[in-house]
Amino acid sequence: MMLRIYDDLEEARRTVLQRRDMMDVDTTPEPIRASIRRVFDEELTPEQAVARLLADVRKRGDEALREWTVRIDGLTLDAFKIPVEEWEAAYHWLPDELSEALALSAERIRDFHACQPIPCWTTDTLGGTLGQKLVPLERVGVYAPGGTAPLPSSLLMAVIPARVAGVDGVTVCTPADRETGRVPDVMLAAAHIAGADQLFSLGGALAIGAMAYGTQTVPRVDKIVGAGGLFTTIAKRQVFGVVGLDGIYGPTETVVVADDSANPAWVAADLLAQAEHDVLATAILLTPSRKLAEAVQVEIARQLETLSRAEIAAASLEGQGGAVITPDLETAVQLADEFAPEHLCLSVEEPTTWAERIRNAGGIFLGEHSFEVLGDYVAGPSHIMPTGGTARFKGPVNVLDFVKVVNIIGLDAATAAGLCPAAACIADAESLTAHGAAAKARANTK
């Protein structure tokens, strides 16, 4: 069976509901190890391989990018930067149906994020003026994945919120197709629609290093956003502190909570839509209805026969997927909240009521008509969401990812003088006598 059914909750916790460290060297798949050996001519961990790439990019810039692109991808690129004119041309070359769909997606993403409040505030109730202002970042780098397939939606979902936030310069890096040596037209068109400033044909750790450190061609940015594969993710971890990050992303995941009212064909389709991303993707069904789980199991087997990426989807479901039978719907919702999934789909009656019990999820999809695929492309909110349980403390990419808080402190003289003794007392307790002296010098100034 492609989708195993679990009746034992403890077994389910040990298997499909457990968290796996996808960075664990001991679990690095052999194809990745082989790829590293091919490129570096020695045994290295993924972390060591990425560190070597980043160090070389930092040292040699464009020259390192060219050499490693040949070794990794077999591509000789004379220029990484793609002229803006090619983006616009690609947009006009696309089939009308596709260009219109991308434009609709962009419009809804822009309209949604334009509704997000950006709170700047001041108060005079604490003596003088105190407050905060939110300032857009100057330069942002967006990584748009394109490993097994180009993902123009991810480019839109990152660039447009940055534009709404008022970022001055948005740089996009995305890998070229290994067969053609070119970035696909659909990615060029997406960059045009989204309003990016610069687009570079660079992928993986090389792209992250180029944006983090800057090269002769690629500008250094202040923050990098966007998901990617294993090497991209490791690179983001290693450059954190040199630049800001939106988050660290692992394989994509979805949890569907369903009851007897759910359509098994739709539930199966939603699970398969997630599973086809990657053999490490996670697609889990939580339901109190064994009848539904069995019907979904049958539907998955039937629908797999029609999919172009059936092999990937099947491997994903066998590796990380499953249908877990829970005592009741409340337990299913509780398990989903504990798992803290990237996507949580509530295919139940009264989904809004159950959503009130959810604290941990990147996105909550209310009912079968608000299914995840619409969220991936055209609903409006960014589909770049926390994975690996990080929804416990991190939300999806949004306008606030592209601004920073600046405190405003404008105390009046009387308030400042009144606060000086307390400041001096704390400074003395910390043995910071210069701090204390600065406060004491103003203690009697009004």
C-alpha positions in Angstrom: 0.0 0.0 0.0 1.3 3.5 -0.9 -0.4 5.0 2.2 0.0 3.0 5.4 -2.8 3.2 7.9 -1.8 3.5 11.6 -4.3 2.4 14.3 -1.7 2.6 17.1 -1.1 6.2 18.1 2.2 5.4 19.7 3.5 3.7 16.6 2.3 6.7 14.6 4.3 9.0 16.9 7.4 6.9 16.4 7.1 6.9 12.6 5.1 9.5 10.7 4.7 12.0 13.5 8.3 12.1 14.6 10.7 14.8 13.6 13.7 13.8 11.5 16.9 15.8 11.3 17.4 16.1 7.6 20.9 17.6 8.2 22.1 14.5 10.0 25.2 13.3 8.2 24.4 9.6 9.0 21.2 9.9 7.1 22.6 11.7 4.0 21.3 9.8 1.0 24.0 8.1 -1.1 23.1 10.1 -4.3 24.1 13.3 -2.4 27.3 11.6 -1.1 28.1 10.6 -4.6 27.5 14.0 -5.9 29.9 15.5 -3.4 32.6 12.9 -4.3 32.1 13.8 -8.0 32.5 17.6 -7.4 35.3 17.6 -4.7 37.1 14.3 -5.4 37.0 13.3 -1.8 34.6 12.3 1.0 33.0 15.4 2.6 29.9 15.9 4.7 27.4 18.3 3.1 28.3 20.9 5.7 32.0 20.6 4.8 31.2 20.8 1.1 29.1 24.0 1.6 31.7 25.6 3.8 34.4 25.1 1.2 32.1 26.6 -1.5 31.2 29.6 0.6 34.9 30.3 1.6 35.9 30.2 -2.1 33.1 32.5 -3.2 34.0 34.9 -0.4 37.6 34.9 -1.5 37.5 34.9 -5.3 34.0 36.1 -6.1 32.9 35.7 -9.8 35.8 33.5 -10.6 34.8 31.0 -8.0 31.2 31.1 -9.1 32.2 30.3 -12.7 34.5 27.4 -11.8 32.2 25.8 -9.3 29.2 26.1 -11.7 31.1 24.1 -14.2 32.1 21.5 -11.7 28.7 21.2 -10.0 26.3 21.7 -12.9 28.5 21.2 -16.0 27.5 24.6 -17.2 29.8 27.3 -18.6 28.1 30.7 -18.0 29.8 33.7 -19.5 27.5 36.0 -17.6 25.4 35.4 -14.5 23.3 38.5 -14.8 20.2 38.2 -17.1 19.3 41.5 -18.8 15.9 43.0 -17.9 14.9 43.0 -21.6 15.0 39.2 -21.6 12.5 39.0 -18.7 10.0 41.1 -20.5 10.5 39.2 -23.7 10.0 35.9 -21.9 6.7 37.2 -20.4 5.4 37.9 -23.9 6.6 34.6 -25.2 4.6 32.6 -22.7 1.2 31.2 -23.6 -1.5 33.7 -22.8 -3.1 31.4 -20.3 0.1 31.0 -18.3 1.0 34.7 -18.4 -2.5 35.6 -17.3 -2.4 33.1 -14.5 0.9 34.5 -13.2 -0.4 38.0 -13.4 -3.5 37.0 -11.4 -1.3 35.3 -8.8 0.9 38.4 -8.5 -2.2 40.7 -8.2 -3.6 38.6 -5.3 -0.3 38.3 -3.5 0.2 42.1 -3.8 -3.3 42.9 -2.7 -3.1 40.6 0.3 0.2 41.9 1.6 -0.9 45.5 1.0 -3.6 44.9 3.6 -1.0 43.9 6.3 -0.6 46.7 8.8 2.9 48.0 9.5 2.5 49.6 12.9 4.6 52.7 13.7 3.7 54.3 16.9 4.7 57.0 19.5 3.5 57.9 22.9 3.9 60.9 25.1 2.5 59.2 28.3 6.0 58.2 29.5 7.6 61.7 29.4 8.6 63.1 26.1 8.3 61.0 23.0 8.9 57.2 22.9 8.0 54.9 20.1 9.0 52.7 17.2 9.2 53.1 13.5 9.5 50.3 10.9 12.1 50.9 8.2 12.3 48.9 5.0 15.5 46.9 4.4 17.7 48.4 1.7 18.8 45.2 -0.2 17.1 41.8 -0.1 18.2 38.6 -1.9 15.6 36.1 -3.0 16.4 32.5 -3.7 13.9 30.9 -6.1 14.3 27.1 -6.3 14.5 25.4 -9.6 16.1 22.0 -8.9 13.6 19.3 -10.1 11.3 21.9 -11.7 11.2 25.7 -12.1 9.0 27.4 -9.4 7.9 30.8 -10.5 5.3 30.9 -7.7 8.1 30.9 -5.1 9.7 33.9 -6.8 6.4 35.8 -6.8 5.7 34.8 -3.1 9.0 36.4 -2.0 9.6 39.4 -4.3 6.2 40.9 -4.1 5.9 41.2 -0.3 9.4 42.8 -0.4 8.2 45.3 -2.9 5.0 46.0 -0.8 7.3 46.6 2.2 9.3 49.2 0.3 12.6 47.4 -0.1 15.0 49.5 -2.3 16.7 46.7 -4.1 15.5 43.1 -4.7 18.1 40.6 -6.2 16.9 37.2 -7.4 19.0 34.1 -7.9 17.7 31.0 -9.5 19.5 28.0 -11.2 19.7 27.5 -14.9 18.3 24.3 -16.5 21.1 21.8 -16.9 19.9 20.7 -20.3 19.5 24.1 -21.9 22.0 26.1 -19.8 19.3 28.8 -19.5 16.9 30.0 -16.8 13.5 28.9 -18.0 11.3 31.6 -19.6 8.6 31.1 -16.9 11.1 32.2 -14.2 12.2 35.2 -16.3 8.6 36.2 -16.8 7.9 35.8 -13.0 10.8 38.2 -12.3 9.3 40.7 -14.7 5.8 40.5 -13.2 7.0 40.6 -9.6 9.2 43.7 -10.2 12.6 42.3 -9.2 15.6 44.6 -9.8 18.3 42.0 -10.8 18.2 38.4 -11.8 21.1 36.0 -11.7 21.6 32.5 -13.1 23.0 31.0 -10.0 21.8 28.1 -7.8 22.3 26.4 -4.5 25.1 27.3 -2.1 26.9 29.4 -4.7 23.8 31.7 -5.0 23.6 32.0 -1.2 27.3 32.8 -0.9 27.2 35.3 -3.7 24.3 37.2 -2.2 25.7 37.0 1.4 29.2 38.2 0.6 28.8 40.0 -2.7 31.0 39.5 -5.8 32.2 41.6 -8.7 28.8 41.0 -10.3 26.4 40.1 -7.6 25.5 42.7 -5.0 25.7 42.0 -1.3 22.3 41.9 0.3 21.1 42.5 3.9 18.7 39.6 4.1 18.2 36.4 2.1 14.7 34.8 1.8 13.4 31.7 0.1 13.5 28.0 0.4 15.7 25.5 -1.4 17.3 22.1 -1.3 19.8 20.6 1.2 22.8 22.6 0.1 20.9 25.9 -0.1 19.6 25.3 3.4 23.0 24.5 4.8 24.5 27.5 3.1 21.8 29.8 4.7 22.7 28.4 8.1 26.4 29.1 7.6 26.0 32.7 6.4 23.5 33.7 9.1 25.0 36.7 11.0 26.6 38.0 7.8 23.1 38.5 6.5 19.6 38.1 8.0 17.4 35.1 7.1 13.7 34.5 6.8 14.1 31.0 8.2 15.7 27.6 7.7 13.5 25.4 5.6 13.5 21.6 5.3 11.4 19.3 3.0 7.8 20.5 2.6 5.0 19.0 4.6 1.2 18.9 5.0 -1.2 17.5 7.5 -4.8 16.9 6.6 -7.3 16.6 9.4 -10.5 15.1 8.0 -13.8 13.6 9.3 -16.6 11.6 7.6 -17.8 14.7 5.7 -14.5 14.8 3.7 -14.4 13.8 0.0 -11.8 10.9 -0.1 -10.8 11.7 -3.7 -10.1 15.3 -2.7 -8.1 14.3 0.4 -6.0 11.9 -1.7 -5.4 14.6 -4.3 -4.3 17.0 -1.6 -1.9 14.5 -0.1 -0.4 13.6 -3.5 0.0 17.3 -4.4 2.3 17.6 -1.5 4.1 14.2 -1.9 5.1 14.9 -5.5 7.4 17.8 -4.4 10.2 15.6 -3.1 10.9 12.1 -1.9 11.5 13.7 1.5 8.1 15.6 1.5 5.7 14.7 4.3 2.0 14.1 3.7 -0.1 12.9 6.6 -3.8 12.2 7.2 -5.3 12.4 10.7 -8.8 11.2 11.0 -11.1 9.4 13.4 -12.7 7.6 10.5 -11.1 4.4 9.3 -13.7 4.2 6.5 -12.4 7.5 5.2 -8.7 6.4 5.6 -9.3 3.3 3.6 -11.2 5.2 0.9 -8.3 7.7 0.6 -5.8 4.8 0.4 -7.7 3.4 -2.6 -7.9 6.8 -4.2 -4.2 7.4 -3.8 -3.4 4.1 -5.6 -5.8 5.1 -8.4 -4.7 8.7 -8.8 -1.0 7.8 -8.8 -1.4 6.0 -12.1 -2.1 9.4 -13.8 0.7 11.5 -12.3 3.9 12.5 -14.1 5.8 12.4 -10.8 4.2 9.2 -9.5 7.6 7.7 -8.5 8.5 10.7 -6.4 5.0 10.8 -4.8 5.0 7.1 -4.0 8.5 7.3 -2.4 7.4 10.2 -0.3 4.2 8.5 1.0 6.1 5.3 1.7 8.9 7.1 3.5 7.1 9.8 5.5 3.4 9.5 4.8 0.6 7.8 6.6 -3.0 7.8 7.7 -3.4 7.9 11.5 -6.6 6.7 13.0 -7.4 8.8 16.1 -10.0 8.2 18.8 -11.8 11.4 17.9 -11.5 14.6 16.0 -10.3 16.5 19.0 -7.3 14.2 19.2 -6.6 14.6 15.5 -6.5 18.4 15.9 -4.3 18.1 19.0 -1.8 15.9 17.2 -1.7 18.3 14.3 -1.0 21.2 16.6 1.8 19.2 18.2 3.3 18.4 14.8 3.3 22.1 13.9 3.1 21.5 10.1 3.9 23.9 7.3 0.4 23.4 5.9 -2.6 22.3 8.0 -5.7 21.4 6.0 -9.0 21.1 8.0 -11.3 19.0 5.7 -14.0 18.9 8.4 -17.4 20.3 9.2 -17.1 23.7 10.9 -13.4 24.2 10.2 -13.4 27.7 11.6 -14.3 26.4 15.0 -11.5 23.8 15.0 -9.0 26.3 13.7 -9.4 28.3 17.0 -7.7 25.4 18.7 -4.6 25.6 16.5 -1.6 27.5 17.7 1.2 25.9 15.6 0.9 25.9 11.8 2.4 27.9 8.9 -1.0 28.1 7.3 -4.4 26.9 8.2 -6.7 25.9 5.2 -10.3 26.1 6.2 -12.5 23.5 4.5 -12.1 21.5 1.3 -12.6 24.5 -0.9 -9.6 26.3 0.6 -7.2 23.6 -0.3 -3.4 23.9 -0.3 -2.8 24.1 -4.0 -4.7 27.4 -4.1 -2.5 28.6 -1.3 0.5 27.5 -3.3 -0.4 29.7 -6.3 -3.2 32.2 -6.2 -4.9 32.6 -2.8 -2.7 35.6 -1.8 -0.7 34.8 1.3 2.9 33.8 0.7 3.4 30.0 0.4 7.0 30.3 1.9 6.1 28.8 5.3 8.0 27.3 8.3 8.8 23.6 8.2 10.3 21.0 10.5 8.3 22.1 13.5 9.5 25.7 13.3 5.9 26.9 13.1 6.1 26.8 16.9 8.0 30.1 16.7 8.0 31.3 13.1 5.4 32.4 10.7 5.2 32.5 6.9 7.1 35.1 4.8 5.2 38.4 5.0 5.7 42.2 4.8 7.3 42.3 8.3 10.1 40.1 7.1 11.3 43.0 5.0 11.3 45.8 7.6 13.2 46.3 10.8 12.1 48.1 14.0 13.9 51.3 15.0 13.3 52.5 18.5 12.6 56.2 19.0 13.7 57.7 22.4 13.0 61.4 23.0 12.6 61.9 26.7 11.9 65.4 28.1 14.5 66.9 30.5 12.4 66.4 33.7 11.7 62.7 32.9 15.3 62.1 32.1 16.5 63.7 35.3 14.0 61.6 37.3 15.2 58.4 35.7 18.9 59.0 36.1 19.3 57.8 39.7 17.7 54.4 38.8 19.9 54.1 35.7 23.0 55.0 37.8 22.1 52.4 40.4 21.8 49.6 37.9 25.0 50.7 36.1 26.9 50.5 39.4 25.5 47.1 40.1 26.9 46.0 36.8 30.3 47.6 37.6 29.9 49.9 34.5 31.1 53.1 36.2 31.2 55.2 33.1 27.5 54.4 32.5 26.8 55.4 36.0 28.8 58.6 35.7 26.9 59.6 32.5 23.6 59.2 34.4 24.7 61.0 37.5 26.0 63.9 35.5 22.4 64.6 34.4 20.6 63.7 37.5 20.0 67.2 38.6 19.4 68.7 35.1 15.9 69.8 34.4 
